[in-house]
């Protein structure tokens, strides 16, 4: 049995079938949770429907009531509401099961970002539903009742009403997730807060268009959805800027500050396997010619050629069972054997993968460097990642 198949190795990669078994188990737990919640809510289904229908009943004229046009509607409609409410109320547990399935495959910095976003997304979804019920519904139904033509009695079918309010609940719940979507886009590097701020006029027009499609055909409900979406978009920009500042503070040198009046120490150059330098840390002065800069394509090609030549020399020496030959013109004292740093090796391999066009594998290798390396190595990894983003 291979190492990857040994169950007593906690760090080994699990086979594909084990992932399917775990996914099945978690889906079963989710279905059980929903079933238990349905059983709890079913005795209160009629009262739950009366609570949901209260905003419309409060606006109907005296003598008008809701009606059921289908034979089974008085039973099926409250049951449908109880089922959907069970899913909504079980959402924290359902998302926890999904998180428990995905979390082992995430890096530590990804977990630190995902947990608050997961909790915030649940809170914002519930907040959107509450906003729809307590703010939007009274205004929308008052508008609907007030525009009823003369001689027409507004007596809404209970099934049609439930479909209507569920659509609004879902629309406002999803709309309130805009800050989460904004932060995620900034976190993965797809956009920047400044770029989003420049697109503000298009976003304002877009939220009103979305509000037109997701809400009933009246100006009030459209505006009540569009304005919060715009404000939440602005909140997302603000939070994404805070996120970027936090990343810069985390990635900065965590050592003690130098004494007052002392000159700053020169920052080290990261050596590569070929003896060159991948880059420099940012110096205090931006006009310093020795400050950090990305390697040019020509320098990168030269560096990779040196790596390939060194690998070929070591491979040839291994085949002949002879010690590696020191290059002509240099002595053993000039080229002492240096221990291989695994993080530096990952940086070199990431450069080779990028040169071969395998950007995805190079990114995965650089993410490991961000997890395991020191401040200088993390800066080098960010430099290469920025070069990958530019291509």
C-alpha positions as CSV (number, residue, x, y, z in Angstrom):
1,X,0.0,0.0,0.0
2,X,1.4,3.4,-0.9
3,X,1.8,6.2,1.5
4,X,-1.1,8.1,0.0
5,X,-3.4,5.2,0.8
6,X,-2.3,4.6,4.4
7,X,-5.2,5.7,6.7
8,X,-2.8,6.2,9.7
9,X,-0.9,9.0,8.0
10,X,-2.8,12.2,8.9
11,X,-0.8,14.3,6.4
12,X,-1.2,12.0,3.4
13,X,-3.4,12.8,0.5
14,X,-6.7,10.9,0.7
15,X,-8.0,8.9,-2.3
16,X,-10.8,10.3,-4.4
17,X,-13.4,7.8,-3.1
18,X,-12.8,9.0,0.5
19,X,-13.8,12.5,-0.5
20,X,-17.0,11.2,-2.1
21,X,-17.8,9.2,1.1
22,X,-17.2,12.3,3.2
23,X,-19.3,14.4,0.9
24,X,-22.1,11.9,1.1
25,X,-22.0,11.8,4.9
26,X,-22.2,15.6,5.1
27,X,-25.1,15.8,2.6
28,X,-26.9,13.2,4.7
29,X,-26.3,15.3,7.8
30,X,-27.7,18.4,6.0
31,X,-30.8,16.6,4.9
32,X,-31.3,15.3,8.5
33,X,-31.0,18.8,9.9
34,X,-33.6,20.2,7.4
35,X,-35.9,17.3,8.2
36,X,-35.7,17.9,11.9
37,X,-36.3,21.6,11.4
38,X,-39.4,20.8,9.3
39,X,-40.8,18.6,12.0
40,X,-40.3,21.4,14.5
41,X,-41.9,24.0,12.3
42,X,-44.8,22.0,10.8
43,X,-47.1,22.3,13.9
44,X,-46.7,26.1,13.6
45,X,-47.1,26.3,9.8
46,X,-50.4,28.2,9.9
47,X,-49.2,30.7,12.5
48,X,-46.0,31.1,10.5
49,X,-48.0,31.9,7.4
50,X,-50.1,34.4,9.3
51,X,-46.9,36.1,10.4
52,X,-45.6,36.3,6.8
53,X,-49.0,37.6,5.5
54,X,-49.3,40.2,8.2
55,X,-47.8,43.1,6.2
56,X,-50.4,42.6,3.4
57,X,-53.4,42.0,5.8
58,X,-52.6,45.2,7.6
59,X,-53.0,47.2,4.4
60,X,-56.2,45.5,3.0
61,X,-59.4,47.5,3.3
62,X,-61.9,46.4,5.9
63,X,-63.8,43.2,4.9
64,X,-61.1,42.1,2.4
65,X,-59.2,38.9,3.1
66,X,-56.9,36.5,1.4
67,X,-58.3,33.6,-0.5
68,X,-57.3,30.1,-1.6
69,X,-58.2,29.2,-5.2
70,X,-56.8,25.7,-5.1
71,X,-58.3,22.8,-3.2
72,X,-55.1,21.8,-1.5
73,X,-53.7,25.3,-1.1
74,X,-54.8,25.7,2.6
75,X,-52.5,22.8,3.5
76,X,-49.8,22.8,0.9
77,X,-49.0,26.6,1.1
78,X,-48.2,26.6,4.8
79,X,-46.3,23.4,4.4
80,X,-44.2,24.9,1.6
81,X,-43.5,27.9,3.8
82,X,-42.4,25.6,6.7
83,X,-40.1,23.7,4.4
84,X,-38.4,26.8,3.0
85,X,-38.2,28.4,6.5
86,X,-36.5,25.2,7.7
87,X,-33.9,25.6,5.0
88,X,-33.3,29.3,5.9
89,X,-33.1,28.6,9.6
90,X,-30.7,25.6,9.1
91,X,-28.4,27.7,6.8
92,X,-25.7,28.2,9.4
93,X,-25.4,24.4,10.0
94,X,-25.6,23.7,6.3
95,X,-22.8,26.2,5.5
96,X,-20.8,24.7,8.4
97,X,-21.0,21.3,6.8
98,X,-19.8,22.7,3.5
99,X,-17.0,24.6,5.3
100,X,-15.9,21.4,7.1
101,X,-15.7,19.6,3.8
102,X,-13.7,22.3,2.0
103,X,-11.5,23.7,4.9
104,X,-8.9,20.9,4.9
105,X,-7.8,21.9,1.4
106,X,-7.3,25.5,2.2
107,X,-4.1,27.3,3.3
108,X,-4.0,29.0,6.7
109,X,-4.3,32.5,5.3
110,X,-7.3,31.4,3.2
111,X,-9.0,30.1,6.3
112,X,-8.4,33.3,8.2
113,X,-10.2,35.2,5.4
114,X,-13.0,32.6,4.7
115,X,-14.3,32.2,8.3
116,X,-15.3,35.9,8.8
117,X,-16.7,36.1,5.3
118,X,-18.8,33.0,5.9
119,X,-20.2,34.4,9.1
120,X,-20.8,37.8,7.6
121,X,-22.6,36.3,4.6
122,X,-25.1,34.5,6.8
123,X,-25.7,37.6,8.9
124,X,-26.1,39.8,5.8
125,X,-28.6,37.4,4.2
126,X,-30.8,37.4,7.3
127,X,-30.4,41.2,7.5
128,X,-31.7,41.5,3.9
129,X,-34.7,39.4,4.7
130,X,-35.5,41.4,7.8
131,X,-35.1,44.6,5.8
132,X,-37.6,43.3,3.2
133,X,-40.1,42.3,5.8
134,X,-40.1,45.3,8.0
135,X,-39.3,48.1,5.6
136,X,-40.1,47.1,2.0
137,X,-43.3,45.1,2.5
138,X,-45.4,47.8,4.3
139,X,-44.5,50.4,1.6
140,X,-45.0,48.1,-1.3
141,X,-48.4,46.7,-0.2
142,X,-49.6,50.2,0.8
143,X,-48.7,51.3,-2.8
144,X,-50.5,48.2,-4.3
145,X,-53.7,48.7,-2.2
146,X,-53.7,52.4,-2.9
147,X,-53.5,51.9,-6.7
148,X,-56.3,49.3,-6.8
149,X,-58.9,50.5,-9.4
150,X,-62.3,51.5,-8.2
151,X,-64.8,48.7,-7.9
152,X,-62.0,46.0,-7.6
153,X,-61.7,44.1,-4.4
154,X,-58.1,43.1,-3.7
155,X,-58.3,39.5,-2.4
156,X,-54.9,37.9,-3.0
157,X,-54.4,34.1,-3.4
158,X,-52.3,32.7,-0.6
159,X,-50.1,30.7,-2.9
160,X,-49.4,33.6,-5.2
161,X,-48.6,35.8,-2.2
162,X,-46.1,33.3,-0.9
163,X,-44.3,33.1,-4.2
164,X,-44.2,36.9,-4.3
165,X,-42.7,37.4,-0.8
166,X,-40.2,34.5,-1.2
167,X,-38.9,36.2,-4.4
168,X,-38.4,39.4,-2.5
169,X,-36.8,37.6,0.5
170,X,-34.3,36.0,-1.9
171,X,-33.7,39.2,-3.9
172,X,-32.9,41.3,-0.8
173,X,-30.9,38.5,0.9
174,X,-28.7,38.1,-2.2
175,X,-28.4,41.9,-2.7
176,X,-27.1,42.3,0.9
177,X,-24.2,40.0,-0.1
178,X,-22.6,42.7,-2.2
179,X,-19.9,43.6,0.4
180,X,-18.8,40.0,0.5
181,X,-18.6,39.7,-3.2
182,X,-16.6,42.9,-3.4
183,X,-14.1,41.8,-0.7
184,X,-13.7,38.4,-2.5
185,X,-13.0,40.1,-5.8
186,X,-10.4,42.3,-4.2
187,X,-8.9,39.5,-2.2
188,X,-8.2,37.3,-5.2
189,X,-6.8,40.3,-7.1
190,X,-9.5,40.5,-9.8
191,X,-10.2,44.1,-9.1
192,X,-8.8,46.9,-6.9
193,X,-10.8,49.3,-4.6
194,X,-9.7,52.2,-6.7
195,X,-10.9,50.5,-9.9
196,X,-14.3,49.8,-8.3
197,X,-14.5,53.4,-7.2
198,X,-14.0,54.6,-10.7
199,X,-16.8,52.4,-11.9
200,X,-19.3,53.9,-9.4
201,X,-21.5,55.6,-12.0
202,X,-22.0,52.3,-13.9
203,X,-22.7,50.5,-10.6
204,X,-25.4,52.9,-9.7
205,X,-27.2,52.4,-13.0
206,X,-26.7,48.7,-12.8
207,X,-28.3,48.4,-9.3
208,X,-31.4,50.2,-10.5
209,X,-31.6,47.9,-13.5
210,X,-31.3,44.8,-11.2
211,X,-33.9,46.3,-8.9
212,X,-36.2,46.7,-11.9
213,X,-36.0,42.9,-12.7
214,X,-36.0,41.5,-9.1
215,X,-38.9,43.6,-7.7
216,X,-42.5,44.2,-8.7
217,X,-43.2,46.8,-11.3
218,X,-43.3,49.8,-9.0
219,X,-40.8,52.6,-8.3
220,X,-40.9,52.2,-4.5
221,X,-39.7,48.6,-4.3
222,X,-37.2,49.2,-7.1
223,X,-35.7,52.1,-5.2
224,X,-35.8,50.3,-1.9
225,X,-33.6,47.6,-3.4
226,X,-31.3,49.7,-5.5
227,X,-30.3,52.2,-2.8
228,X,-29.2,49.6,-0.2
229,X,-27.3,47.8,-3.0
230,X,-25.4,51.0,-3.8
231,X,-24.7,51.7,-0.1
232,X,-23.5,48.1,0.4
233,X,-21.3,48.5,-2.6
234,X,-19.7,51.5,-1.0
235,X,-19.3,49.5,2.2
236,X,-17.6,46.8,0.3
237,X,-15.1,49.2,-1.1
238,X,-14.3,50.6,2.3
239,X,-13.9,47.1,3.8
240,X,-11.7,45.9,1.0
241,X,-9.4,48.9,1.6
242,X,-9.2,47.9,5.2
243,X,-8.4,44.4,4.1
244,X,-5.5,45.5,1.9
245,X,-4.1,47.7,4.7
246,X,-4.2,44.7,7.0
247,X,-2.3,42.6,4.5
248,X,0.4,45.2,4.1
249,X,0.7,45.5,7.9
250,X,0.9,41.7,8.3
251,X,3.5,41.3,5.5
252,X,5.7,44.1,6.9
253,X,8.8,43.3,9.0
254,X,7.6,42.3,12.5
255,X,10.9,42.9,14.2
256,X,11.6,45.7,16.8
257,X,11.9,49.2,15.3
258,X,15.5,50.5,15.0
259,X,16.7,53.0,17.6
260,X,15.9,56.7,17.0
261,X,18.4,58.4,14.8
262,X,20.0,55.1,13.6
263,X,20.4,54.5,9.9
264,X,18.2,51.8,8.4
265,X,19.9,48.5,7.8
266,X,20.2,47.4,4.2
267,X,17.8,44.7,3.3
268,X,19.1,41.4,2.0
269,X,19.0,40.2,-1.5
270,X,17.3,36.8,-2.0
271,X,19.8,34.4,-3.7
272,X,18.6,31.9,-6.2
273,X,20.0,28.5,-7.0
274,X,22.0,29.9,-9.9
275,X,23.7,32.5,-7.8
276,X,21.7,35.5,-9.0
277,X,19.2,37.6,-7.1
278,X,15.4,37.3,-7.7
279,X,14.7,40.7,-6.3
280,X,15.3,43.2,-3.5
281,X,13.0,44.4,-0.7
282,X,11.7,47.9,-0.9
283,X,14.1,50.4,0.4
284,X,12.9,53.4,2.5
285,X,13.5,55.8,-0.4
286,X,11.7,55.3,-3.6
287,X,14.5,57.1,-5.5
288,X,17.1,54.6,-4.2
289,X,18.6,52.8,-7.3
290,X,19.1,49.7,-5.1
291,X,15.4,49.4,-4.1
292,X,13.5,46.3,-5.0
293,X,12.6,45.8,-8.6
294,X,11.2,42.9,-10.6
295,X,13.5,40.9,-12.8
296,X,13.3,41.5,-16.5
297,X,12.6,38.7,-18.9
298,X,16.2,38.6,-20.0
299,X,17.4,38.3,-16.4
300,X,14.9,35.6,-15.7
301,X,16.0,33.7,-18.8
302,X,19.7,33.9,-17.7
303,X,18.7,32.8,-14.2
304,X,16.9,29.8,-15.5
305,X,19.7,28.9,-17.8
306,X,22.1,28.8,-14.9
307,X,19.7,26.6,-12.9
308,X,19.4,24.2,-15.8
309,X,23.2,24.1,-16.3
310,X,23.7,23.4,-12.6
311,X,21.0,20.6,-12.6
312,X,22.7,19.0,-15.6
313,X,26.1,19.1,-14.0
314,X,24.8,17.5,-10.8
315,X,22.9,14.8,-12.8
316,X,26.0,14.0,-14.8
317,X,28.1,13.7,-11.6
318,X,25.5,11.4,-10.0
319,X,25.6,9.1,-13.1
320,X,29.4,8.7,-12.9
321,X,29.3,8.2,-9.1
322,X,31.8,11.0,-8.8
323,X,31.7,14.2,-6.7
324,X,30.5,17.3,-8.5
325,X,33.2,18.9,-10.5
326,X,34.0,22.4,-9.5
327,X,33.8,24.8,-12.5
328,X,37.1,25.8,-14.1
329,X,38.7,28.8,-12.7
330,X,37.2,28.5,-9.2
331,X,38.3,26.6,-6.1
332,X,36.3,24.6,-3.6
333,X,36.8,27.3,-1.1
334,X,35.1,29.8,-3.4
335,X,32.0,27.5,-4.0
336,X,31.3,25.9,-0.6
337,X,28.4,23.4,-0.4
338,X,25.3,25.2,0.9
339,X,22.3,23.5,2.4
340,X,19.3,23.7,0.2
341,X,16.5,25.9,1.6
342,X,13.1,24.2,0.7
343,X,11.4,27.6,0.5
344,X,14.1,28.9,-1.9
345,X,13.7,25.7,-3.9
346,X,10.0,26.3,-4.2
347,X,10.7,29.8,-5.5
348,X,13.1,28.4,-8.2
349,X,10.5,25.7,-9.2
350,X,7.8,28.4,-9.4
351,X,10.0,30.3,-11.8
352,X,10.6,27.2,-13.9
353,X,6.9,26.4,-14.0
354,X,6.1,30.0,-15.1
355,X,8.7,29.7,-17.8
356,X,7.0,26.6,-19.0
357,X,3.6,28.3,-19.2
358,X,2.1,26.4,-16.2
359,X,0.9,29.5,-14.3
360,X,-1.6,27.6,-12.2
361,X,1.1,25.3,-10.7
362,X,3.4,28.2,-10.3
363,X,0.8,30.1,-8.3
364,X,0.2,27.1,-6.0
365,X,3.9,26.9,-5.3
366,X,4.1,30.6,-4.6
367,X,1.2,30.3,-2.2
368,X,3.2,27.8,-0.2
369,X,6.1,30.2,-0.1
370,X,3.7,32.8,1.3
371,X,2.8,30.3,4.0
372,X,6.3,29.0,4.9
373,X,8.8,31.7,3.9
374,X,10.2,34.7,5.8
375,X,9.5,38.3,5.0
376,X,12.1,38.5,2.2
377,X,10.9,35.2,0.6
378,X,7.3,36.3,0.8
379,X,8.2,39.6,-0.9
380,X,9.8,37.6,-3.7
381,X,6.7,35.4,-4.1
382,X,4.5,38.5,-4.3
383,X,6.8,39.9,-7.0
384,X,6.4,36.8,-9.1
385,X,2.6,36.7,-8.5
386,X,2.3,40.3,-9.7
387,X,4.3,39.5,-12.8
388,X,1.9,36.6,-13.5
389,X,-1.1,39.0,-13.0
390,X,0.4,41.3,-15.6
391,X,0.6,38.7,-18.4
